Amino acid sequence: MTSKKASAGKASIRRGTNLPRMGDFNESVVLDAIRRHTAGLSRVELAQATGLSAQTVSNITRRLLDQGVARESGKQSTGSGKPRTLLQIAPGARYAVGVHLDPAVITYVLLDLLGTVVAQRSERTPRGGDTDQVVAGIAASVTALVAESGVDRERVLGLGIAAPGPIDAAAGLVVDPPELPGWGSVPLRDQLSEATGFPALLDKDVIAAVVAERWSGAATESRNFLFFYLGTGSGMGLVVDDTVLRGVSGNAGEVGGLGAACSTRVLVEEAIALGVLGGEFTPMDPGDAQRGLEQLALLAARGDERAGSVIDRWGIRIGRGVCAAATLLDVDTIVFGGPIWHLLADRLLALIEPMVAQSPFVKPIHPTLVITTAVGENVAAVGAASLVLDRTLSAQPKSLLLG
C-alpha cells in the first residue's frame, strides 16, 4: 500500500531521563520536542511527551528562553483553569551553513533553526586537480553568503559539508571520489574550518540528504525510512529507529553495481549508444552529463518513446534495488531526491510506486509510503547545514554513554 503524501500523526519524540547529570541530553530532548511541533507546546505537554518531571522541564525551558532559542508564542485554553503558555522555536536565534560539493555544481545554503533556507547560491564545480584553489573559492563563497544574508556571524553555529564518497569522516577527508579527479585524501573539513572561521562537519552527500529529510523534509514523521539519492552518482541513505546509519567508516549507503548503473554519465552514454541523443552530448565531465540528462528528460516529456524507454529501464533497476532494501530494513517510507531527481520525478515515481506496492518482498503488514523529497533539489546542501543543527540541537543518544 502506498501514498504520495505522508500520513498525519504525532511527531516521534525521544524520552528523557530525570538524572541531574544528564542535563545536556535533556535540554536537547526538550528543544527537539518543541521544534517538531510548529504550533507550539506547553510545559505540561512537554513533560508528558518527554517523560521528564515538571520541574526539569521548567528549568530547561527557562534556560532556552534565556538563550533566545525558544520563545513564548501565546496561550492555550484547556477548558478549565489557567490557560497554558505555548513555547516555539525562535527561528532566527541561530543559523547553519551547508555546502554540497557535487562533481557538477557546488551549492551553498544558510538555514535558520527550523531548517528554512534564508539564503542560497550555486556555481559550477571547477575542473582540474588544484584542490587548494577550489577550497579557497568555497570558503570565499561561504563568507559572501553569510555577509549578503545580513545574518550576524555570531549566530552561525557552524558549517556542514556534504561530499561524494568515499570519505574519512573521523579525519574529515574526501578520499578520491570517482568523478572528482585530484581529490585524493583532501582534508576538506579542516581546511574550510580554518578558512571560514566556522567549526565544520563533513559527511557523505547521501547521508546529509537523509538528515535533511529527517530534520525538516518529507520523513519527519518516520522513524524508519530509506532515501534514494540521484545526483551525479546515486546511493541509499538509511534511518532505523530514528537513527541515521553511517557505518564503521561513515560510508554506508554505497549500492555497488546498482550505483554504478544509475549514474548520470551511464544513462547519457546509453542514450547516445542507442541514437536517442547525438554525439554532441558525449559527457566529458559531470556538467556535460547533466546537460545530456536534461535533454533526454525533455525528449521523453515531449513523447519520444525511445527516450522514455531509456529512462524507464533505469527506473526499473532503481525500483528493484529499492524494493530489496526496503524489505531488508522493514522501512515504512521511501523518499527519492537529489540534484537530478526533479528532472525525472513524475515519470520514475509513477513507475516505482506500483513496483513497491506489488513487490512480493515488501510485506503488506504496514503501509509503505513512496514519496518525493520535500526539501528540493538542494537537499544535500540543506542536509549539510542540517548536520550542524542536528549535532548541536538534537538529542544524541551517545551523549548518555559513561566516560
N, C-alpha and C positions, 0 to 999 in steps of 0.2 A: 504494500500500500504506500503510495507516495503523494506528495503535495508540494507545490511550489512555494508555499508560504509556511513558515514555521508556526507551530501551534502556540496559542497564547497560554500563559501559565505563570506560576510563581517562579521568580528567578532563584537559582540554586545558590544558597548562602552557606559558607563554611561555619562550623560550630567552634566557639571559642572555649577557653579554659579560664577559671577564676583564680588560678595560681598567680600570686602577685608578681613572680619573676618573669611572667610571660607578657608583660605589658606591651612590647613592640608588636608581637603577633596579634594580640587582641585589638590593638589600635588599627591594624591593617584589616582585621575581620570586620570591625565596625565601619571603617571607611569604605570597604568593598561593598558591604550591605547597602550603605547609603547610595553609592554610585549606581548600583544595579536597579534601584527604584527611583526613576527620574521624577516621579510625582512627590517624592519625599517620604520619610519615615519618622514616626515619633520615637521618643526614647523608650516608651513601653514596647512598641513594636520591635525596636532594635534588640531589646533584652529577650523578647520571645523568639526572634529569628536567629540570634547568635548563641543563645544559651548562657549568656553572661548575666551576672547579677545586675540589678537596677543601679546599685552604687558604682559598679565598674563601668557600666555604660555612661552614667552621669559624669564620671571623672574623665572618661575618654572623650566624650562629646565636648566637654569644656575645653580640653586641650585642642581639639580640632577647630573649634570656633576661635580660640585664641590665635592659632596658626593661620587662620583665614582660609583653610581648605574646605571648611563646611560653613553653612550659613543657615539661619532660621528663616523659613520661607512662608510661614503662615500658620493658621490654626486648623485643627481637625476636630469636628464635633463628634463626640461619642454617644450622644443621645442623653447622657446624664453626667453630671459633674462638670468639672472644669475642662474646657477644650484643650487638646494636646497640641504642643508646638511641633511642627514638622521641620525636619532637617534635610538639606540638599547639599550636593557638592557645589562649591564655588568654582565654576569652570576656569576663570581667569587667574586663579590663585597660583597655578604652576603650569608649566609647558614642557614639551619634549620635542626634540628634533629627530627626524628619521631620514636616513639616506638609503636608497636602494641602488647598489651598483649592479646593473644588468649589462651584459655584453653589448646590447644595442643602445641603451639610454640610461642616464643617471637621473634619478628622481629624488626630490627633496620635499619634505613636508614639515610643518610646525603644527603640533596638536595641543589642544587645551586638555584639562583634566577629564573631560567627558569623551575624549577621543575625536573631537571635532577638528577638522582641518581649518586652520586660520590663515595659513599662507603656504604656497607651494611653487615650485619651479622645476624645470627639467632641461636636460641638454644631452646631445648625442655623446656617447662614450668615445673618448679619443682612442684611436688605433695606435699600435706600436707598443714597445716594451718599456717606455720611460714611465715607470710607475710613480717615481718621485714627483714628476710634473703633474700626473693625474691626481695624486693625493693633494698636492698644493692647490690644484683647481677646485677639488671637492671642498677643501677647508675654506677657500675664499667664498664659494657659493653658500656654504652653511652660514658664514659670518654675514654675508649680504642678506640672506633670507631672514635672519633674526632682526637685523637692522631695519630692513624695509617693512617688516611687520609692525614695528613700533613697540614690540614687547620688550620689557625690561630684561636684560640678560640674567639678572639675579634671580628671576623667576623660572629660568630654564633649568630643569632637573638634570638634563644630560642629553647625550647623542646616541641614538641607536643606529647600527649599521647592518643592513641585510645584503648578503653577497652570495653568489652561486657557490655550491660546494665543489670539492670538499674544503672544509675549514678546520682549523685547530682552535676550537672555542676557548680552551683554557689559556692558550698563549696569545689569542687574538690575531691569528694568522689566516690570510687567504692562501690556500695551498693548491696552486696550479689548476684552476678551473679550466675545463676543456675549451671554452670559447673566449678565454682571455689570455692570449699568449703573453708571456713575460711576467705573469703574476704567480711566480713560484715562491711560496713562503714569504709573502709580503706582510709585515706587521701593521696591518691597516688600522686596527683598533688604537694602538698606542700612538701611531703617527698622527691620526686625526685628533685624538685627545690632546696631544701636545700642541698641534697647530691651531685648534679652535679654543682651547682652554676649558672645554667641557669634559666631564667624565664620560667614558664611552663604553658601549657594549657591542659585541659582534655576534651575529647568528646567521644561519642559513636563510636564504630568501623564503623558502617554503615554510620553515618554522616561524619566521616572522609573520608570514601571512596568516598562519594558524592563530597566532597571538592576537592579530588584528580582529579576526572573526570572533574570537573568544571575548575580547575586550569590548568591542563596540559594533560588531558586524552581525551576520546572519545567524550565528550559532551561540548567541549569548545565553539562550535558554537550554542548551545542550551540554551535558557532562561527558558525552562520548560521541565524537564526530571525526570525520575524515575530510581533509581538504585536498583536492586535486589541483595542483598549480600548473598553469600553462603560461610559459614565457618563452625566452629563447630556448630553454630546456623545459623539462617537466619533472614533477615529483609529487609525493604524497606527504602531507603533514597529519599528525595524529594527536587526538586528545582522548585520554582514557581516565575515567573518574575525575574529571575536571583538571587533569594534569597534562601538560604538553610533554610528549615523549621526544627526547632528544638523542637518546642512545649514549653509549660509552664515550664517544668522541665528539658528540654534538652533530653527527651526520646522519641521523635517522631520516628516512624519507626518500632515499635513493631507490629507484624502482627498476634498476638493472636494464634488461633488454627492452622493457616497456618504455622506460625513459628515453633510451636511445632512439626508439622507433617513433617517439612522439615529440621530437624536436622540430622547431620551425624550419630549420635547414632541410631535414629529411623530407618533410611534407612538400616544400617548394621544389626540391630536386625530383621528387616523384612526379609532380605535376609537369615539370619540364620534360622528363623522360617520356611521358605519355603524350606530349604535344599539347597539353592543356595551356601551358604557359610557354612563351617564347624564350629563346636563349638569352635575350636581354635581361631576363630576371635571374640569371645564374647568380647565386649568392656568393659574393666574395668575402663578405663579413656579416655579422648578425643583423646589422641595419638593413643590408640588402635583402636578407631572408625575410625580415618583417614586411618590407615593401612588396615582396613577392606574395606573401600570405595575404596581404591586403587586397591585391589584385585577384587572387584566387577566390577569396570570400566575396568580392564584388561580382565576379563572373557567376558564382553559384547563386547569389541573390537575384541575379538577372535571369535565372532559369537555365544556365548552362549545365546540362546533365553530367557531362564529363567532370567538370569542376566539382559538382555536388557529390559525385561518386568518390572522388579522391578524399574529400572531407569526411564522407560517411564511413569509408573504410578506416580512416584514422579514428573516428568516434567509436567504432565497434571495438577496436583494440583497447581504447581507453575504458570503455564500458565493461569489458571482460575483466580488466585488471581491477577496476573499482569494485565490481561485484565480489571478486575473490577477497579483496582486502576488507570490505565491509563485513563479510562472513567471518573472517578470521578474528576481527576485533569486536564484532557484535555491536556496531555503532547504530545510532538512531538517526543520524543526519549525515548527508554527503554534500559538501559545498564545493563548487567549482569557481575558480577565479584565476587572476594573474594578468600580466600586461597584454596578452593577446586574446584572452577569453572573450572579451566583448565582441570581437570580430566574428566569432563562431557560436556565440552563446545560444541563440534561439535554435539553430539547427542541431547542435550537439545535445542540448538539453532535451529536445523532443525525441532524439534517438536513444539517449542513455537512460532517461527516466523509465520508459517501459522495460528496458533490459533489466533494471534493478527490480522492478515490480514483478517480472516474470521469472526471475532467476530462481532455479531450484535450490540455490545455496543461501539466498537471503531469506531466512525463515520468517513466516508471517506471524511471529509471536508479538511483534511490536511494529508500529509504522516506521518506515524508513523514508525520511524526507530527502528529496533531491532538489537542491536549490542553488541559485547563483549568489555569489558574494554580494553583500550589502555595502561593501566598502568602496568598490570601484576598481578600475584598472591599476590604481596606485596602491593596491592592497599590501604589497611587500614594503613599500616606504612607510605607509601608515603603520604596518606591523613593526617596523624597526623602531619608530617612536613609541609604539605601544609596549615594546620590550622594556623601555625605560620606565614608563608608567607602571607596568605590571611588576617589575622588580622593586620599584620604590614604594608602591602604594598597596599592592595586593598581598594577601596573607600567603606567606611562603612556608609550607609545612616543614622544610628542612631547618627553619629557624628554631624549631622545637627540640632539635637534637641536643643532647647534653654534650658539652665540650669535654 
